[in-house]
Amino acid sequence: MTEPLAWTEAGAIAPGGRQSRPTVINLAPGLGAAHGGLRLVLELDGDAVERADPHIGFAHRGTEKLVEQKTWLQALAYFDRLDQAAPISQAHAFVLAVERLAGIVPPPRGQALRVLFAELGRIANHLLAVTGAARDLGAITPCAWAHAARETLMGFCERVSGARLATGYLRPGGVMRDLPPGLAEQILADLGRLAAVIDDIDALVTENRVFKQRTVDVAVVTAGQALDWGLTGPVLRASGVAWDLRKAQPYDAYGGIAFDVPVGQTGDCYARTLVRIEEMRQSLRIVRQCLDTLPDGPVAVDDRTVTPPPRDELDGSIEAMIDHVRHYTAGLHVPAGETYVAVEAPKGEFGVYLVADGTGRPYRCRIRSPGFAHLQALNMMVAGHLVADTVAAVGSLDLSVAEIDR
């Protein structure tokens, strides 16, 4: 005789104890652990995840089409806003792509300043990523420490550009302006304090028994799976693959800087945390080298078709005023062509594909954001784990929904 089924509000329970149909719940978009406007539709067998279906589009702004309606300089503002945890790196890829199309080579000092602020931005991003993931699991104190350190880093950006997040500091041909007096000395003086904060967060988070229980052997990704799914950045390196574009395809001043590429072994949430912490230490090492070996000279190319004239020339030269107006209205004219340029952003490989038609605007722009590839692999990572493990997995991916939706 067939054993009768038991019934609950969720549906029928088979004799073996499993529900005959999965329970479907929405995890977010109103949940802070979703890290933005992300909706996860989970199909559950009890508390175990059978399927995780990410739904995006809540923050869609049509960035790529908006870029195609702007001049090359105006388009920079959209890249600063794709990921406000690491705006410099997003703009870095776009500026390099424009320079490759236009045949522009920035001066050495400009390249060094780009690397300097890209690495300061990497530290700021990873501080938020590590402590944000810990906050999702119930740890509040590391997040407060990280935000205090990020204030220092954003203060550096404010002094050089006038803005804390959407800096617009990187420009085709170099950077907006040189370091103000005393900033280099201040950054060097604060490196020790930043290193101490990173050590404190390392000890408080990675040695915490509860954090290890929630992250060790959770959402494991093998090296083969990471390559198959197109994962990049710390998520890829935590699975044992030593791939870093700053080493493999050096750009700007990275070719002359010594640093190590941290690699994990286990590919789980815990390994991804360890990789990001060690990357912050390597970024401090890069920042110190940039400042110790900062070349003399201009920070942008001396070409009025590419960079505007200095502000102090505008009051006494009508030619300078004409160049200034032309630069900020018509902008740079890039020769016809197409290119794809990728940089090692804090979250992974961030790439920009551009098509130019010889005018002052991009003809086509397409963006390769690391979070999109990482999010599509979420189901593979959490299937068979618990709902609580899904929260840990999302936090370990360091997602920015603004760059995923675009």
C-alpha angles and dihedrals in degrees: 000000000000114000110242120245121249117226133218133170089268095055142270122340114216119226090259090060099258123122113248090226127026124255111244119211136169115235102197153301081162093046119101091218089065088075093222140341096341124136119199117195107202125196108205139194098201103308094336120102114234095173136004115200114189116211117197136174101089092111099034112145103164092245096169093054092044090054089056090059095054137070118261091261096045090052090065091076091066093055092052088058100048092084116008090189089067110013096154094063094051092052090044092066093048094048092049091050092051091048092050091053093046097041093239122156114193118221117262094255091053091050092050092051090051091054091045094056094037089059093045085053091050090056091048091050095048093047088058094041097051098042093038090057089048090049090054087059094048105272112129105166098067090054091056091050091049094051091052090053091045089056088062092049094047088049089060090053091048093053094052100038109015093243133086101209115002092046103161085204098139115073135175104275097026135313135323098255143340125268112285116241113287098012096106090052091048093051091050091048092051096048092085092052091048090051090052091051091051090050091049092050090047092053095042097046110029095041093047112114095215093048091051092049090053097046112027111100090000120131093356115195119191122216091253093050092048091054093044092053095045096245117169142175121028091344090060096040092050087063092059101266111129097207117143122156091213087066102028097044107013116204132187110349098340093099092070099043126094118223139134128243109230113223129191127212108205103047094217132124091271093054091051089055093050092050093053093049092052091045089059090056091050090049090055087053091052093047092053092050091049092054096041093051100031106152123229122240139064124338095216137032116276096237120118091206089062108029129031121246118265115275094242090062096058097077095054106032128061089193090057090050091051091050090048094052093044091050095053097040111033093019130185120340110217120201117248115274144094135249144167120216126180131189133193098254118184091259095045140276110355112188136184124201113198133184117195125194098190096268133108093266135062111260093205134005128185126176129210107204119189095219092063092061092043093050094051088058094053094096091053090051101048104032106122094019127104127265090254089055090055089061090052091048094051090050092050092056093060094219126193107196091195091066092041094053098033 
